[in-house]
């Protein structure tokens, strides 16, 4: 095989495939009314975020880990664009400033129900992206969302306990390994990487659990990675845009902060949906590739070969 042929086989084919998958994802992103669904997710997120924080702080107080819950909120606020954080900060301070220990009360059950609505909005988007033919029963979907909300809250508290213990662990390592003081920046970098890893795991988990379609674990990983990268880049660009070009207070007055927050949630929802569309496009590409291989071996038309392929659903 010539060098040019090897380049065409191993170099250009992956690029061509990536281009096809990206274009397929973009086409389905717009055809699936993702922009409209993203607006629903943005509103629902704003509606559900404060009830979730109330439940988180209540659960943290009940478990004796109120500091861990407060640390998580601070951790998240540091990752948001400053304008969004400034808008949410007063309400969050009011939530965290009140001690909450009554976990089994009617009010906290209602709060948990409202908080789980955000997951239901994400489920709708993922079912659309994966072309799920039949939605799950309403009661089962809501129970699953409630369980996931509780699981996320517990996982957040455990993760924040580890972060709170981070400085102590780092001090022990410095003492044992005699780490030079100027290596202290490694701890800050490790915290940032830890946050990215947690975000990636959460997004991949949502892609895997929420849609009403059976998926393999490896099928959700590429879209989750792309979503994380796009979110980090968009958050930085969003802050840069607001700092130099955005003047929402001129148009919306005192509501400018709310509009900025909703816009950021809207962009985040678009990225979340697009990551799922990438996974769905890769899935379609794999089904088509297997169908072509079966058609080549059996001399069947590709349409019949796709039906013969056991994995060729969705």
PEZINOR-V248274 format. One record per residue. N is the residue number from 1. SS is DSSP state (~ for helix, > for strand, _ for the rest). PSI is psi in whole degrees, -180 to 180 (999 if undefined). OMEGA is omega in radians with two decimals (none if undefined). Layout:
BEGIN
N;SS;PSI;OMEGA
N;SS;PSI;OMEGA
END
This chain:
BEGIN
1;_;132;-3.10
2;_;163;3.13
3;~;-39;3.14
4;~;-39;3.13
5;~;-40;3.10
6;~;-39;3.10
7;~;-41;3.13
8;~;-34;-3.10
9;~;-43;-3.01
10;~;-19;-3.08
11;~;-53;-3.00
12;~;-29;-3.09
13;~;-46;3.07
14;~;-38;3.11
15;~;-43;3.12
16;~;-43;3.12
17;~;-44;3.12
18;~;-40;3.10
19;~;-42;3.12
20;~;-44;-3.14
21;~;-43;3.14
22;~;-43;3.14
23;~;-41;3.11
24;~;-43;3.13
25;~;-41;3.13
26;~;-44;-3.14
27;~;-47;3.14
28;~;-30;3.10
29;~;-44;-3.13
30;~;-36;-3.13
31;~;-24;-3.13
32;_;15;3.14
33;_;38;-3.07
34;~;-33;-3.14
35;~;-38;3.10
36;~;-44;3.13
37;~;-36;3.11
38;~;-37;3.07
39;~;-40;3.09
40;~;-42;3.13
41;~;-42;-3.13
42;~;-46;3.13
43;~;-46;-3.11
44;~;-36;3.11
45;~;-46;3.10
46;~;-34;-3.14
47;~;-33;-2.99
48;~;-18;-2.99
49;~;-42;-3.11
50;~;-42;3.02
51;~;-37;3.11
52;~;-40;3.12
53;~;-36;3.07
54;~;-46;3.11
55;~;-40;-3.13
56;~;-47;-3.14
57;~;-35;3.09
58;~;-45;3.11
59;~;-41;3.11
60;~;-42;3.10
61;~;-38;3.13
62;~;-36;-3.13
63;_;1;-3.10
64;_;23;-3.12
65;_;44;3.12
66;~;-35;3.12
67;~;-37;3.12
68;~;-41;3.11
69;~;-44;3.11
70;~;-36;3.12
71;~;-38;3.10
72;~;-45;-3.14
73;~;-44;3.09
74;~;-39;3.14
75;~;-44;3.14
76;~;-41;-3.12
77;~;-34;3.12
78;~;-26;-3.13
79;~;-11;3.13
80;_;155;3.00
81;_;142;-3.06
82;~;-38;-3.11
83;~;-37;3.10
84;~;-43;3.13
85;~;-39;3.13
86;~;-34;3.13
87;~;-41;-3.09
88;~;-22;-2.98
89;~;-48;-3.10
90;~;-45;-3.14
91;~;-37;3.14
92;~;-40;3.10
93;~;-36;3.12
94;~;-37;3.13
95;~;-49;-3.08
96;~;-19;-3.11
97;_;-9;-3.13
98;_;122;3.12
99;_;135;-3.11
100;_;124;3.12
101;_;-12;-3.10
102;_;88;-3.06
103;_;-44;-3.07
104;_;73;3.08
105;_;162;-3.14
106;~;-41;-3.08
107;~;-40;-3.12
108;~;-30;3.06
109;~;-45;3.09
110;~;-41;3.12
111;~;-44;3.14
112;~;-38;3.11
113;~;-45;3.13
114;~;-40;-3.13
115;~;-35;-3.13
116;_;-11;3.13
117;~;-30;3.11
118;~;-39;3.11
119;~;-34;3.11
120;~;-37;3.08
121;~;-40;3.10
122;~;-37;3.12
123;~;-42;3.13
124;~;-45;-3.14
125;~;-42;-3.10
126;~;-38;3.08
127;~;-35;3.10
128;~;-43;-3.13
129;~;-41;-3.11
130;_;4;3.10
131;_;47;3.11
132;_;124;-3.04
133;_;-31;-3.07
134;_;122;3.13
135;_;150;3.10
136;_;163;3.08
137;_;142;-3.05
138;~;-43;-3.09
139;~;-38;3.14
140;~;-42;3.13
141;~;-42;-3.13
142;~;-40;3.09
143;~;-40;3.11
144;~;-42;3.13
145;~;-40;3.10
146;~;-44;3.14
147;~;-40;3.13
148;~;-38;3.11
149;~;-45;3.10
150;~;-42;-3.14
151;~;-43;3.10
152;~;-43;-3.13
153;~;-44;3.12
154;~;-44;3.12
155;~;-39;3.11
156;~;-45;-3.13
157;~;-43;3.12
158;~;-42;3.13
159;~;-39;-3.12
160;~;-30;3.04
161;~;-39;3.11
162;~;-39;-3.14
163;~;-39;3.10
164;~;-36;3.12
165;_;-8;-3.10
166;~;-50;-3.14
167;~;-38;3.12
168;~;-44;3.13
169;~;-42;3.13
170;~;-40;3.12
171;~;-39;3.11
172;~;-43;3.12
173;~;-40;3.10
174;~;-40;-3.11
175;~;-40;-3.10
176;~;-47;-3.04
177;~;-4;-3.11
178;_;56;-3.14
179;_;130;3.10
180;_;147;-3.06
181;~;-30;-3.10
182;~;-3;3.03
183;~;8;-3.14
184;~;-25;3.13
185;~;-21;3.13
186;~;-33;-3.14
187;~;-43;3.12
188;~;-41;3.12
189;~;-41;-3.14
190;~;-37;3.09
191;~;-41;3.14
192;~;-44;3.12
193;~;-40;3.11
194;~;-42;3.11
195;~;-41;3.12
196;~;-42;3.14
197;~;-43;3.12
198;~;-43;3.12
199;~;-43;3.13
200;~;-44;-3.14
201;~;-42;-3.13
202;~;-47;-3.11
203;~;-45;3.11
204;~;-39;3.11
205;~;-41;3.11
206;~;-41;3.09
207;~;-34;-3.05
208;~;-38;-2.98
209;~;-44;-2.93
210;_;-44;-3.05
211;_;149;3.14
212;_;59;-3.14
213;_;138;3.14
214;_;120;-3.11
215;_;151;2.99
216;_;153;-3.05
217;_;-39;-3.10
218;~;-16;-3.12
219;~;-14;-3.10
220;~;-10;-3.02
221;~;-43;-3.11
222;~;-46;-3.14
223;~;-37;3.10
224;~;-41;3.12
225;~;-45;3.13
226;~;-40;3.13
227;~;-42;3.13
228;~;-46;-3.14
229;~;-46;3.14
230;~;-37;-3.13
231;~;-43;3.12
232;~;-45;3.13
233;~;-41;-3.11
234;~;-35;3.11
235;~;-41;3.11
236;~;-45;3.14
237;~;-35;3.13
238;~;-43;3.10
239;~;-41;3.12
240;~;-40;3.13
241;~;-46;-3.12
242;~;-34;-3.11
243;~;-26;-3.02
244;~;-32;-3.04
245;_;-31;-3.05
246;_;123;3.08
247;_;66;-3.03
248;~;-23;3.14
249;~;-27;3.12
250;~;-39;-3.09
251;~;-42;-3.00
252;~;-3;3.10
253;~;-131;-3.09
254;~;-14;3.11
255;~;2;-3.09
256;~;-40;-3.14
257;~;-40;3.12
258;~;-41;3.14
259;~;-42;3.11
260;~;-44;-3.14
261;~;-45;3.11
262;~;-39;3.12
263;~;-41;3.12
264;~;-43;3.08
265;~;-36;3.13
266;~;-46;3.10
267;~;-41;3.12
268;~;-40;3.12
269;~;-40;3.09
270;~;-42;3.13
271;~;-42;3.12
272;~;-45;-3.14
273;~;-40;-3.12
274;~;-38;3.07
275;~;-40;3.09
276;~;-37;3.10
277;~;-34;3.06
278;~;-46;3.11
279;~;-42;-3.14
280;~;-38;3.12
281;~;-41;3.08
282;~;-37;3.11
283;~;-44;3.11
284;~;-40;3.13
285;~;-40;3.14
286;~;-41;3.11
287;~;-44;3.13
288;~;-39;-3.13
289;~;-43;3.12
290;~;-38;3.11
291;~;-39;3.11
292;~;-39;3.13
293;~;-41;3.11
294;~;-42;3.13
295;~;-36;3.14
296;~;-36;-3.11
297;~;-34;-3.00
298;~;-2;-3.10
299;_;26;3.05
300;_;151;2.99
301;_;152;-3.09
302;~;-35;-3.13
303;~;-41;3.11
304;~;-34;3.09
305;~;-35;3.12
306;~;-34;3.07
307;~;-30;3.14
308;~;-21;3.14
309;_;116;-3.08
310;_;-34;-3.09
311;_;1;-3.02
312;_;69;3.03
313;_;141;-3.12
314;_;999;none
END
